[in-house]
Amino acid sequence: MRFRGSVAREGKWWLAEVPLFDALTQGRTRKEAMAMMADWFATMAGREEFVVSVHLVGKGEFEIACDDTPVVIGLLLRRQRQRSGLSLAEAAQRLGAKSRNAYARYESGTSVPTVAKLDELLRAIAPDRDLVILQGAA
């Protein structure tokens, strides 16, 4: 999976951002800022084996890539839930689930949602945001 980000110079720093994950880092160089973004993803995933790569795709744009779909979908759900200020129990309640474990399995990467289920999960935890996830050609 790949997620789009931007990198721009602000004063003496380069700022790298991936808005979908509410992720922002900085570095002294563009390369350092993008490396810091890869490190941010690896740290937030919380798994040693999680590998992230960064690819420039245009002036001021890059993509974060990883092959561990369950983990990155879980991270996306957790970041959006946290951004909405919801607990696991509140997210589960919005989905109509009887326990928070039903929702937590998606965040932990234990279960991988279908595209339709991912849409349902994101609408439950971030109803005020219209999230766009694009799939590019392989």
Contacts in CASP RR format, 6 or more apart in sequence:
PFRMAT RR
TARGET T0000
AUTHOR 0000-0000-0000
METHOD contacts of the structure
MODEL  1
MRFRGSVAREGKWWLAEVPLFDALTQGRTRKEAMAMMADWFATMAGREEF
VVSVHLVGKGEFEIACDDTPVVIGLLLRRQRQRSGLSLAEAAQRLGAKSR
NAYARYESGTSVPTVAKLDELLRAIAPDRDLVILQGAA
1 65 0 8 1.000
1 66 0 8 1.000
1 67 0 8 1.000
1 69 0 8 1.000
1 72 0 8 1.000
1 73 0 8 1.000
2 55 0 8 1.000
2 63 0 8 1.000
2 64 0 8 1.000
2 65 0 8 1.000
2 136 0 8 1.000
3 18 0 8 1.000
3 20 0 8 1.000
3 21 0 8 1.000
3 63 0 8 1.000
3 64 0 8 1.000
3 72 0 8 1.000
3 133 0 8 1.000
4 18 0 8 1.000
4 20 0 8 1.000
4 57 0 8 1.000
4 61 0 8 1.000
4 62 0 8 1.000
4 63 0 8 1.000
4 134 0 8 1.000
5 16 0 8 1.000
5 17 0 8 1.000
5 18 0 8 1.000
5 19 0 8 1.000
5 37 0 8 1.000
5 61 0 8 1.000
5 62 0 8 1.000
5 63 0 8 1.000
5 64 0 8 1.000
6 16 0 8 1.000
6 17 0 8 1.000
6 60 0 8 1.000
6 61 0 8 1.000
6 62 0 8 1.000
7 14 0 8 1.000
7 15 0 8 1.000
7 16 0 8 1.000
7 17 0 8 1.000
7 30 0 8 1.000
7 33 0 8 1.000
7 34 0 8 1.000
7 60 0 8 1.000
7 61 0 8 1.000
7 62 0 8 1.000
8 14 0 8 1.000
8 15 0 8 1.000
8 60 0 8 1.000
9 15 0 8 1.000
9 30 0 8 1.000
12 28 0 8 1.000
13 26 0 8 1.000
13 27 0 8 1.000
13 28 0 8 1.000
13 33 0 8 1.000
14 26 0 8 1.000
14 27 0 8 1.000
14 28 0 8 1.000
14 29 0 8 1.000
14 30 0 8 1.000
14 32 0 8 1.000
14 33 0 8 1.000
15 24 0 8 1.000
15 25 0 8 1.000
15 26 0 8 1.000
15 27 0 8 1.000
15 33 0 8 1.000
16 24 0 8 1.000
16 25 0 8 1.000
16 26 0 8 1.000
16 27 0 8 1.000
16 33 0 8 1.000
16 34 0 8 1.000
16 36 0 8 1.000
16 37 0 8 1.000
16 62 0 8 1.000
17 23 0 8 1.000
17 24 0 8 1.000
17 25 0 8 1.000
18 37 0 8 1.000
18 64 0 8 1.000
20 76 0 8 1.000
20 131 0 8 1.000
20 133 0 8 1.000
21 41 0 8 1.000
21 44 0 8 1.000
21 75 0 8 1.000
21 76 0 8 1.000
21 79 0 8 1.000
22 79 0 8 1.000
22 83 0 8 1.000
23 37 0 8 1.000
23 40 0 8 1.000
23 41 0 8 1.000
23 44 0 8 1.000
23 79 0 8 1.000
25 33 0 8 1.000
25 36 0 8 1.000
25 37 0 8 1.000
25 39 0 8 1.000
25 40 0 8 1.000
26 33 0 8 1.000
26 36 0 8 1.000
27 33 0 8 1.000
27 36 0 8 1.000
34 54 0 8 1.000
34 56 0 8 1.000
34 62 0 8 1.000
35 54 0 8 1.000
37 54 0 8 1.000
37 62 0 8 1.000
37 64 0 8 1.000
38 52 0 8 1.000
38 53 0 8 1.000
38 54 0 8 1.000
38 64 0 8 1.000
41 50 0 8 1.000
41 52 0 8 1.000
41 64 0 8 1.000
41 66 0 8 1.000
41 72 0 8 1.000
41 75 0 8 1.000
42 50 0 8 1.000
42 51 0 8 1.000
42 52 0 8 1.000
44 75 0 8 1.000
44 79 0 8 1.000
45 52 0 8 1.000
45 68 0 8 1.000
45 71 0 8 1.000
45 72 0 8 1.000
45 75 0 8 1.000
47 68 0 8 1.000
47 71 0 8 1.000
49 68 0 8 1.000
50 66 0 8 1.000
50 68 0 8 1.000
50 71 0 8 1.000
51 66 0 8 1.000
51 67 0 8 1.000
51 68 0 8 1.000
52 64 0 8 1.000
52 65 0 8 1.000
52 66 0 8 1.000
53 64 0 8 1.000
53 65 0 8 1.000
53 66 0 8 1.000
54 62 0 8 1.000
54 63 0 8 1.000
54 64 0 8 1.000
54 65 0 8 1.000
55 62 0 8 1.000
55 63 0 8 1.000
55 65 0 8 1.000
56 62 0 8 1.000
57 63 0 8 1.000
66 72 0 8 1.000
69 112 0 8 1.000
70 109 0 8 1.000
70 110 0 8 1.000
70 111 0 8 1.000
70 112 0 8 1.000
71 109 0 8 1.000
73 106 0 8 1.000
73 109 0 8 1.000
73 112 0 8 1.000
73 113 0 8 1.000
73 118 0 8 1.000
74 106 0 8 1.000
74 107 0 8 1.000
74 108 0 8 1.000
74 109 0 8 1.000
77 106 0 8 1.000
77 107 0 8 1.000
77 121 0 8 1.000
77 122 0 8 1.000
77 125 0 8 1.000
78 107 0 8 1.000
80 122 0 8 1.000
80 125 0 8 1.000
80 126 0 8 1.000
80 129 0 8 1.000
80 131 0 8 1.000
81 88 0 8 1.000
81 91 0 8 1.000
81 107 0 8 1.000
81 125 0 8 1.000
81 126 0 8 1.000
83 126 0 8 1.000
84 125 0 8 1.000
84 126 0 8 1.000
84 128 0 8 1.000
86 94 0 8 1.000
86 125 0 8 1.000
87 100 0 8 1.000
88 100 0 8 1.000
88 103 0 8 1.000
88 104 0 8 1.000
88 107 0 8 1.000
89 100 0 8 1.000
91 100 0 8 1.000
91 103 0 8 1.000
91 124 0 8 1.000
91 125 0 8 1.000
92 98 0 8 1.000
92 99 0 8 1.000
92 100 0 8 1.000
92 101 0 8 1.000
92 102 0 8 1.000
92 103 0 8 1.000
92 104 0 8 1.000
94 124 0 8 1.000
94 125 0 8 1.000
95 102 0 8 1.000
95 103 0 8 1.000
95 120 0 8 1.000
95 121 0 8 1.000
95 124 0 8 1.000
97 103 0 8 1.000
103 121 0 8 1.000
105 111 0 8 1.000
106 112 0 8 1.000
106 113 0 8 1.000
106 121 0 8 1.000
113 120 0 8 1.000
113 121 0 8 1.000
122 131 0 8 1.000
END
